[in-house]
Structures are given as structure tokens and as C-alpha cells.
Amino acid sequence: MAAGLLSNRYCSITMTLSDQLKRNWLSKKQRQGFRGYPIVTLAHYGPNDKLATKIAIGFASSENEDPEIVERLFSKDDSTDIRTDDTLKRIAEIAKELGTKSVLTVDRIIGCPHEEGTDYPEGEACPQCPFWANRDRWTGDLVH
């Protein structure tokens, strides 16, 4: 194995030590929970509750402001999960650039990756993501 590279014999992904440290930094921040401001928020979106194709990264510098979306990351296609090492590395880079003390995320995919009013009409269900029609985005339960 080349110096500075880590490999997993069960996986074809090889990442540099720097990439591994960034991923570990992000994981540590998430495990620590709230440690003060500024914060980065991560929201996962997908066509169903198993496949994430979009991550919205929010940022708030103080308690008195709502997180503002600073970047949206998308998977290469609609069948590829966005939660990869490359994405985690990019999120860690953004969080570090912003001087983040806390990284907060929900433990599930919370809705359709398409934006109401932009990708489909306001007040309607997304025609591309029937899974989310009549579904509570926070619990995943069907609502009537």
C-alpha cells in the first residue's frame, strides 16, 4: 500500500489520509451535538426514505438567526446516494471554512429533493416523488 493511502479490502474506495481526517472531523462534530455557534445544519432529501440524492447545507452564526442555505449538493444521478466519502469531505471543508462549532443533522431523509414552487407548483405534491405525497416528512408516516 502506498504511503498516505488507506484501503479497505472489501471496498474499492481509496482515500487519502487527509480525506479520512476530514470525514472523521465531521463525524466527531456530529456526535458531539450542540457546542455553540456558529452551526452548520445538514438536511438530506431523496425520492424516498432510503435514497438521498440531495444534501442542503445551512449555516447560522448566532442563536438569533435561522440557518441560511449556503450550498446544495446533488448526487450524480437519481439512483446514486449522495452520502459518500467525497460528499462528506466537501461538507467538512465547508464547515471548517465557516468556523463551525456545531454540526447538526436529522437522522433520516426528510423529503423530496425537488423544490416546491421551482420544480413543481406550490401546494401540490411533487409528480417525480410519489413516495412523499401525503407523508409527514419528520416521521415518515402517512397522513390523510
N, C-alpha and C positions, 0 to 999 in steps of 0.2 A: 504494500500500500504506500502511495506517495505521501511524503511528509505534509502535514496540514490538512489531509483529507480524511473524512470519516466515511465508512461504508457499512451497510447492513447486508449481510449475505442473503437475506430474504427479500430484499428490495433493490431495485436498480437505481434508486436515488442516491447520488453522492453530493455531499455539501461540504463547503469549506468550513474550517473551524470558526471563522468569522460569522458565517451564516448560522451555524449552530448556536453561537453565543447570542446572536440577535434573537433567535427563536426562544432560547432559554430565558432571556431577559424579559420578553413579552409574557411568557408563561408565568414567570415569577411575579410580575406586576399584576396579572390577572388573579393569581392565587392570593396575593396579599390583600385584595379588596381595596376599599377606600382608604387612601393615605393622605388625602388633601388635594388641593387644586394646584395646578391645572389638571384636568382629567381628559382622557380620550375615551369615547364610547364606541363600541363595535356592535353593529346590528347586521344579522345575517338574513338574507332573503333568498327564496327559491320557488320553483314551480310547485313544490310540495314540501312536506316537513322532513324529508330525508336528504334532499339535494340542494346545497347552497350554491347559487350562481352569482350572487352579488353580496358585497360587504360594504356598508356605509360606515365611514369613519367620522365621528363627530368630535368636536373639541369645545371645551368651556374652560375659561381661565379663572372663573370665580363662581361662588355659590349663587350669585345674583343674575347669572345669565344661563339661558338654555343652550345646550350643545348645538353648535353650528356644524353642518356637514362640511368637512374640509376635503374629502375625497371619496369617490365611489370606485370600488374595484369590481371587475366583472370577470367571470370565467371565460375561457377561450371559446366555448360553445355551450349550448343548453344541456349537454349531457356530462359536462366535466364539473366536478366540485371545486369551488374556489378556495376551500380551506386546505391549501397546500403549503409546503415549506417556503416556496418563493413568495407567496402572499403574506405569510407570517413575517418573513424577513422585511418585506416592504412596509407592513404595518409597524413593526418595531422601529424602522428608520424614521417614519413619520412621527411616531410617539416621542422618540428621542429628540428630534428636531424641535418639537413643540415644548420640550422641557417637562414632560408629563410626570406627575407624581402617582397618578392612579389610572388604571385601565379597567373599565367596567364593561361587561357584556352580559347578555342573557344567554341561557344555556340551551337555546333552541332557535330554529329558523322561525322568524316572526311574521312572514307574509310573502306576498308576491313580489318579484323583482321589478315589475313594471310600475310606473308611477301614474297614479290617478290624475286625470286632467292633462297629462302629457302623452302617455301611451294609449290611454282609453278614456272615454268620457267620465266626468265627475259623477259620482253617485251610482255608478254601475260596477258590476263585477268584471274583473279582467277576463276577456274572452280566451286568453292564452293560458290562464292558470285556473281551471275549474275547481281544483282541489281547495282553493281558498274561498270560493263562493260560499256564503253563509257559515263561515267558520270564524271563531274567536281567535285572533292572531296570538294572544298571550297564552291561552290554554290549549289551543288546537282542537277544542270541542266544537261540534256543530251547534249552531244556534238557529232558531226558527223565527 
